[in-house]
Amino acid sequence: MTEDKYYNYLVIGGEHDGRVFSAPHVRELKVPCEKQPLPNFYSRDSRAETLTPRTVTYKVIEHITESGLHYFIASNDDLDGKEIDITRRINESEPRISPIN
């Protein structure tokens, strides 16, 4: 029996901005969309459509703070070109994101 190690990912930008998700180590974090298609009722004679849950895929980077702590950040924004203080966003995350080291 093997245990998978789970990490915290802080999402910056998009519809999940500021939320923390837990998942195994991934390069792309897939998160279910907030708004999902609603199921329909069908008669016995008609064919029902198959609903596929919608997801958003975020690219994952490893951010190293000045104190040497490593965090996983998930975003589709260009975090290098923007004036985003990632360390501040980590400190403000709720629930508090934990470092990976």
Backbone as JSON, one array per atom type, in Angstrom:
{
  "sequence": "MTEDKYYNYLVIGGEHDGRVFSAPHVRELKVPCEKQPLPNFYSRDSRAETLTPRTVTYKVIEHITESGLHYFIASNDDLDGKEIDITRRINESEPRISPIN",
  "N": [[0.84, -1.17, 0.0], [0.67, 2.13, -0.96], [1.25, 5.5, -0.04], [0.07, 8.52, -1.27], [1.65, 11.64, -1.56], [0.39, 14.76, -0.72], [0.13, 18.16, -1.77], [-0.16, 21.71, -1.13], [-1.68, 24.11, -3.22], [-1.69, 27.39, -4.28], [-3.93, 29.39, -5.94], [-3.6, 31.97, -8.24], [-5.24, 34.47, -9.8], [-7.86, 34.24, -12.32], [-11.02, 32.39, -12.02], [-10.79, 31.12, -9.59], [-9.28, 32.64, -7.87], [-7.08, 33.24, -5.2], [-7.79, 30.99, -3.77], [-7.01, 27.9, -2.09], [-5.87, 24.74, -3.0], [-5.6, 21.2, -2.59], [-3.52, 18.65, -3.76], [-1.89, 15.83, -5.43], [1.6, 15.93, -6.49], [1.8, 17.89, -9.31], [2.18, 19.24, -12.65], [0.34, 20.73, -13.93], [-2.56, 22.02, -12.62], [-5.77, 20.84, -12.28], [-8.93, 22.1, -11.83], [-12.31, 21.96, -10.76], [-14.82, 23.88, -12.44], [-16.74, 26.67, -11.19], [-19.35, 27.08, -12.12], [-21.39, 24.67, -13.35], [-22.8, 22.63, -15.98], [-26.31, 22.03, -15.86], [-28.2, 19.07, -15.17], [-30.61, 17.6, -17.39], [-34.06, 16.57, -17.7], [-35.29, 13.68, -19.25], [-37.48, 11.95, -21.49], [-38.48, 8.48, -21.62], [-38.23, 7.63, -24.21], [-36.43, 9.3, -25.49], [-33.02, 10.14, -26.18], [-30.54, 10.64, -23.75], [-28.29, 13.32, -23.07], [-24.74, 13.29, -22.49], [-23.22, 14.58, -19.72], [-20.33, 16.41, -19.18], [-18.11, 17.22, -16.67], [-16.97, 20.56, -16.24], [-13.7, 21.91, -16.25], [-10.93, 23.93, -15.07], [-7.67, 24.5, -16.08], [-4.65, 25.14, -14.55], [-1.33, 26.4, -14.8], [1.47, 25.29, -12.97], [3.87, 26.69, -10.83], [6.94, 26.8, -8.98], [7.44, 28.73, -6.27], [9.91, 30.57, -4.6], [10.46, 32.01, -1.55], [11.98, 34.93, 0.02], [12.91, 34.05, 2.45], [13.58, 31.48, 1.93], [11.65, 29.49, 1.75], [9.63, 27.17, -0.06], [6.91, 27.23, -2.31], [3.98, 26.03, -4.0], [2.5, 27.57, -6.72], [-0.35, 28.18, -8.6], [-1.35, 29.3, -11.71], [-2.6, 31.06, -14.58], [-1.77, 33.43, -15.44], [0.84, 35.74, -16.38], [3.12, 35.81, -14.11], [5.63, 36.87, -13.69], [5.87, 39.2, -15.22], [3.97, 40.89, -14.16], [3.0, 43.16, -11.52], [2.71, 41.63, -9.09], [2.68, 40.75, -5.77], [3.74, 37.94, -4.73], [4.56, 36.72, -2.37], [3.16, 38.19, -0.45], [0.57, 37.46, -1.16], [0.68, 34.75, -0.51], [0.95, 34.91, 2.29], [-1.53, 36.02, 2.91], [-3.29, 34.03, 2.25], [-6.12, 31.94, 2.69], [-7.5, 28.95, 3.54], [-4.36, 28.96, 5.26], [-1.61, 28.51, 3.2], [0.71, 25.83, 3.07], [4.29, 25.43, 3.15], [6.35, 23.57, 0.8], [8.71, 22.54, 1.58]],
  "CA": [[0.0, 0.0, 0.0], [1.47, 3.34, -1.03], [0.55, 6.73, 0.3], [0.4, 9.65, -2.12], [1.89, 12.87, -0.82], [-0.41, 15.87, -1.23], [0.7, 19.49, -1.58], [-1.09, 22.82, -1.27], [-1.47, 24.98, -4.38], [-2.4, 28.67, -4.2], [-4.31, 29.86, -7.27], [-3.56, 33.42, -8.4], [-5.91, 34.83, -11.04], [-8.95, 33.36, -12.76], [-12.21, 32.32, -11.18], [-10.45, 30.54, -8.29], [-8.23, 33.5, -7.32], [-6.93, 33.26, -3.75], [-8.19, 29.73, -3.13], [-5.97, 26.91, -1.91], [-6.3, 23.38, -3.32], [-4.66, 20.15, -2.23], [-3.44, 17.63, -4.81], [-0.55, 15.28, -5.56], [2.51, 16.77, -7.26], [1.4, 18.0, -10.71], [2.68, 20.41, -13.36], [-0.88, 21.47, -14.25], [-3.6, 21.75, -11.63], [-7.12, 20.89, -12.86], [-9.89, 22.45, -10.78], [-13.66, 22.07, -11.32], [-15.4, 25.22, -12.57], [-17.81, 26.99, -10.25], [-20.63, 26.88, -12.79], [-21.44, 23.42, -14.1], [-24.08, 22.47, -16.67], [-27.34, 21.34, -15.08], [-28.78, 17.93, -15.87], [-31.97, 17.75, -17.92], [-34.92, 15.4, -17.61], [-35.6, 13.14, -20.58], [-38.48, 10.88, -21.5], [-37.88, 7.16, -21.87], [-38.0, 7.44, -25.64], [-35.38, 10.17, -26.03], [-31.66, 9.83, -25.77], [-30.02, 11.64, -22.83], [-26.94, 13.77, -23.36], [-23.75, 13.02, -21.46], [-22.65, 15.82, -19.17], [-18.93, 16.34, -18.79], [-17.79, 18.32, -15.76], [-16.03, 21.55, -16.76], [-12.56, 22.18, -15.38], [-9.97, 24.95, -15.46], [-6.31, 24.0, -15.88], [-3.68, 26.19, -14.21], [0.08, 26.02, -14.81], [2.02, 25.33, -11.63], [5.26, 27.09, -10.67], [7.44, 26.73, -7.62], [7.89, 30.06, -5.84], [10.81, 30.55, -3.45], [10.43, 33.3, -0.86], [13.29, 35.42, 0.48], [13.33, 33.25, 3.6], [13.98, 30.16, 1.45], [10.53, 28.54, 1.72], [9.14, 26.87, -1.4], [5.46, 27.09, -2.39], [3.43, 25.81, -5.33], [1.56, 28.59, -7.15], [-1.04, 27.8, -9.83], [-1.87, 30.5, -12.37], [-2.49, 31.18, -16.03], [-1.26, 34.78, -15.68], [2.29, 35.91, -16.39], [3.41, 36.35, -12.78], [6.9, 37.59, -13.72], [5.7, 40.51, -15.82], [3.02, 41.71, -13.4], [3.4, 43.67, -10.2], [2.0, 40.84, -8.08], [3.52, 40.35, -4.64], [3.34, 36.56, -4.47], [4.77, 36.43, -0.95], [2.03, 38.77, 0.27], [-0.6, 36.61, -1.44], [0.86, 33.53, 0.28], [0.67, 35.24, 3.69], [-2.95, 36.33, 3.05], [-4.12, 32.9, 1.81], [-7.02, 31.37, 3.7], [-6.63, 28.6, 4.65], [-2.94, 29.29, 5.07], [-0.89, 27.52, 2.39], [1.92, 25.36, 3.74], [5.42, 25.27, 2.23], [6.6, 22.2, 0.38], [9.98, 22.07, 2.17]],
  "C": [[0.89, 1.24, 0.0], [0.61, 4.54, -0.68], [1.02, 7.83, -0.64], [0.62, 10.87, -1.23], [1.13, 14.0, -1.5], [0.25, 17.19, -0.85], [-0.4, 20.53, -1.7], [-0.68, 23.67, -2.46], [-2.32, 26.24, -4.18], [-2.67, 29.14, -5.62], [-4.29, 31.39, -7.26], [-4.13, 33.73, -9.78], [-7.0, 33.83, -11.4], [-10.1, 33.31, -11.77], [-11.94, 31.73, -9.8], [-9.39, 31.37, -7.56], [-8.25, 33.5, -5.79], [-7.3, 31.98, -3.05], [-7.02, 28.76, -3.09], [-6.57, 25.52, -2.17], [-5.2, 22.4, -2.94], [-4.71, 19.07, -3.29], [-2.05, 17.0, -4.78], [0.33, 16.21, -6.4], [2.13, 16.73, -8.75], [2.05, 19.24, -11.33], [1.53, 21.32, -13.79], [-1.96, 21.04, -13.29], [-4.96, 21.91, -12.3], [-8.11, 21.05, -11.71], [-11.28, 22.53, -11.41], [-14.14, 23.51, -11.36], [-16.51, 25.42, -11.54], [-19.18, 26.7, -10.86], [-20.56, 25.65, -13.68], [-22.78, 23.34, -14.84], [-25.05, 21.66, -15.81], [-27.89, 20.16, -15.87], [-30.21, 18.24, -16.31], [-32.75, 16.46, -17.69], [-35.3, 14.97, -19.02], [-36.69, 12.09, -20.44], [-37.78, 9.56, -21.82], [-37.52, 6.96, -23.33], [-36.84, 8.27, -26.19], [-34.02, 9.8, -25.42], [-31.12, 10.97, -24.89], [-28.6, 12.04, -23.24], [-26.01, 13.42, -22.2], [-23.15, 14.34, -21.01], [-21.22, 15.57, -18.72], [-18.63, 17.51, -17.87], [-16.75, 19.26, -16.39], [-14.92, 21.79, -15.74], [-11.73, 23.33, -15.94], [-8.59, 24.37, -15.14], [-5.37, 25.17, -15.67], [-2.27, 25.61, -14.29], [0.64, 26.22, -13.41], [3.5, 25.75, -11.69], [5.66, 26.91, -9.22], [8.01, 28.1, -7.28], [8.74, 29.91, -4.59], [10.81, 31.94, -2.83], [11.84, 33.7, -0.44], [13.81, 34.63, 1.66], [13.7, 31.82, 3.21], [12.88, 29.12, 1.43], [10.02, 28.4, 0.3], [7.63, 26.64, -1.34], [5.07, 26.78, -3.84], [2.36, 26.86, -5.6], [0.97, 28.16, -8.48], [-1.65, 29.05, -10.44], [-1.76, 30.35, -13.88], [-2.0, 32.56, -16.43], [0.27, 34.74, -15.73], [2.68, 36.58, -15.08], [4.72, 37.11, -12.74], [6.72, 39.02, -14.22], [4.79, 41.44, -15.03], [3.61, 42.15, -12.08], [2.61, 42.95, -9.11], [3.0, 40.44, -7.0], [3.07, 38.96, -4.2], [3.5, 36.22, -3.0], [3.64, 37.01, -0.11], [0.78, 37.92, 0.07], [-0.53, 35.3, -0.66], [0.49, 33.79, 1.73], [-0.81, 35.52, 3.94], [-3.85, 35.15, 2.73], [-4.9, 32.32, 2.98], [-7.71, 30.16, 3.1], [-5.16, 28.83, 4.28], [-2.25, 28.15, 4.31], [0.38, 27.11, 3.14], [3.05, 25.19, 2.73], [5.65, 23.8, 1.9], [7.91, 21.67, 0.94], [9.98, 22.27, 3.66]]
}
